[in-house]
Amino acid sequence: MTTYIVVADAARARIFTRDGIRLSEQESLVHAAGRLHEGDLVTDRGADVHESMSMTSRSSGGENSASNHEADIFAKEVSERLYQVRVDNSMDKLILVAPSKFLGRLREKLDRPTAKHVIHTLSKDLSKASLEDIQNAVSDLR
């Protein structure tokens, strides 16, 4: 049985498989826009950047709406990759590790059959952690 472990944040997702207790990194997805600041994501349309950001925040009803949009796009990209792994019949179980906001976005974007494979979630940012640290964090999740 193959367990997939996704360790992600809004800009990077690392996909591992676990064979027994050892993890093996299979691939890494990168979303460069996820690392940009809100001001770099918002176009100013001729106004100064501060003015356009405040108008965007007011009109959308929330701060960092462009950053949230980029996080949603990346969560969808990661979920589509997991869908593909599932339909290729190579996933038996799935563990998701991400900061709480992105973890919620990712769970929301998973299709129902893929979501049924989720056996554990860990609300923690380990996207830049070493393989050893990630292995220690998920070793008890079976």
C-alpha positions in Angstrom: 0.0 0.0 0.0 1.4 3.4 -1.0 1.0 6.3 1.2 1.4 9.8 -0.3 2.4 12.7 1.8 2.0 16.2 0.6 4.0 18.9 2.4 2.9 22.3 1.1 2.5 26.0 1.6 1.0 28.6 -0.8 4.1 28.6 -3.0 5.5 25.1 -2.9 4.3 21.5 -2.6 6.6 18.6 -2.0 5.1 15.1 -2.8 6.5 12.1 -1.0 5.7 8.4 -0.9 6.3 6.3 2.1 7.6 2.7 1.8 7.5 1.2 5.3 9.0 4.1 7.4 11.2 5.7 4.8 10.0 8.7 2.8 11.0 9.3 -0.8 10.4 12.7 -2.5 8.7 12.1 -5.8 8.2 15.6 -7.1 8.0 19.3 -6.2 5.5 21.8 -7.5 6.3 25.5 -7.3 3.9 28.4 -7.6 6.2 31.5 -7.9 3.3 34.0 -7.5 2.6 32.5 -4.1 5.9 34.1 -2.9 5.0 37.6 -4.1 3.8 40.3 -1.8 0.3 41.7 -2.2 1.6 44.9 -3.8 3.4 43.0 -6.4 0.3 41.0 -7.4 -2.1 44.0 -7.7 -1.9 46.1 -10.8 -2.0 49.8 -10.2 -3.9 50.9 -13.4 -2.3 54.3 -13.4 -2.8 55.0 -9.7 -0.1 54.6 -7.1 0.3 51.2 -5.6 -1.0 52.1 -2.1 -4.2 53.6 -3.5 -4.9 50.5 -5.7 -4.3 48.1 -2.8 -6.7 49.9 -0.5 -9.4 50.0 -3.2 -8.9 46.3 -3.9 -9.2 45.5 -0.2 -12.3 47.5 0.2 -14.0 46.2 -2.9 -13.2 42.6 -2.2 -14.1 42.8 1.5 -10.8 41.4 2.7 -7.1 42.0 2.9 -4.6 40.3 0.7 -7.2 39.2 -1.8 -4.7 38.8 -4.6 -2.5 36.6 -2.3 -5.6 34.6 -1.4 -6.5 34.1 -5.0 -3.0 32.9 -5.8 -3.2 30.4 -2.9 -6.5 29.1 -4.2 -4.9 28.7 -7.7 -2.0 26.7 -6.3 -4.3 24.6 -4.0 -6.3 23.7 -7.1 -3.1 22.8 -9.0 -1.9 20.5 -6.1 -5.3 18.9 -5.8 -5.4 18.2 -9.6 -2.0 16.5 -9.3 -3.3 14.3 -6.4 -6.4 13.5 -8.5 -4.1 12.2 -11.2 -2.1 10.1 -8.8 -5.3 8.6 -7.5 -6.8 7.8 -10.9 -3.5 6.2 -11.8 -4.2 3.8 -8.9 -0.9 4.5 -7.2 -2.3 6.1 -4.0 -3.8 4.1 -1.2 -3.5 6.7 1.6 -2.9 10.4 1.7 -1.4 12.6 4.5 -1.5 16.4 4.1 0.9 18.7 5.9 0.5 22.5 5.5 0.0 25.7 7.5 -3.7 25.9 8.6 -4.9 28.4 6.0 -3.4 26.5 3.1 -4.4 23.1 4.6 -8.0 24.3 4.6 -7.8 25.5 1.0 -6.2 22.3 -0.1 -8.8 20.1 1.5 -11.5 22.3 0.0 -10.1 21.7 -3.5 -9.8 18.0 -3.3 -12.4 16.0 -5.2 -14.5 13.7 -3.0 -12.9 10.4 -4.0 -9.4 11.8 -3.4 -10.5 13.4 -0.1 -11.6 9.9 1.1 -7.9 8.8 0.9 -6.9 11.4 3.5 -6.0 9.6 6.7 -4.3 12.4 8.5 -3.7 16.1 8.3 -1.0 18.1 10.2 -1.3 21.8 10.5 2.4 22.8 10.3 4.6 24.5 7.8 7.3 22.0 6.9 7.6 23.0 3.2 11.2 24.1 3.7 12.1 21.4 6.2 14.7 18.7 5.7 13.6 15.2 4.7 14.6 14.0 8.2 12.4 16.7 9.9 9.5 15.8 7.7 10.0 12.1 8.3 10.0 12.7 12.1 6.9 14.8 11.9 4.8 12.2 10.1 6.4 9.0 11.4 3.5 8.4 13.9 0.8 9.1 11.2 -0.3 5.8 9.8 
